[in-house]
């Protein structure tokens, strides 16, 4: 499964993947600045290559392939990139700053997927601490 997803990420092509990372970075800036107003599922830059249609599409292999991609900007190490994303998705911050802005009908699925993201990121950080240090 993970191999298939890694290939799916590569199938996007190098330029498309780089554009996706840039788009996600810009989307985080918009989310945190508050310019988007009421948020919905599609406003979130889910850390996966293929746009998820719901929480079931935000999986460990998809998040892992995305986070460990060699095509991320090289301004941060993989470990620092994981830490930054943990801060973004951490329930203490996410559920107080962003989740209240999500429209009611999307709130539960956004909460569920964000929980998956932060669990996978924490697992990645634990498993990669020795590898990246």
Residue, then its C-alpha position, 0 to 999 in steps of 0.5 A: x500500500x505504501x509503495x503504491x502511494x509513494x508511486x502516486x506521489x511521484x506520478x504527479x510529477x516533480x513540478x506538480x508536487x512542488x506546486x502542491x507544497x507551495x499551495x499548502x504553505x500559502x493555504x496555511x498562511x490564509x488559514x492562520x491570518x483569518x482571511x478565509x472567514x468560515x472554513x470547510x473541509x476543502x479549505x484545509x491543506x491536508x498533508x497528502x498528495x491527492x485531495x481527500x474527500x473525507x477522513x478515510x482518505x487521510x491515512x498513515x501511508x498517504x501522510x507519511x509519503x507526503x511528509x517524507x517527500x524529497x521534493x519539499x523545500x530544503x529550508x527545513x530538515x524532515x524532522x523540523x518539517x514534522x515538528x512544524x506540522x505537529x504544531x499546526x495540527x495539535x489539538x490544543x492549537x487546532x481545536x481552539x484557533x481553527x476548528x471553531x471557524x469550521x462550519x458546523x456540518x464539516x466540524x466533526x470530519x475536520x476534527x477526525x482527520x486532524x486527529x489522524x494527522x497529528x497521531x501520524x505526525x507524532x508517530x513519524x517524529x518518534x520513529x524518525x528521531x534517530x534517523x534524522x538526528 
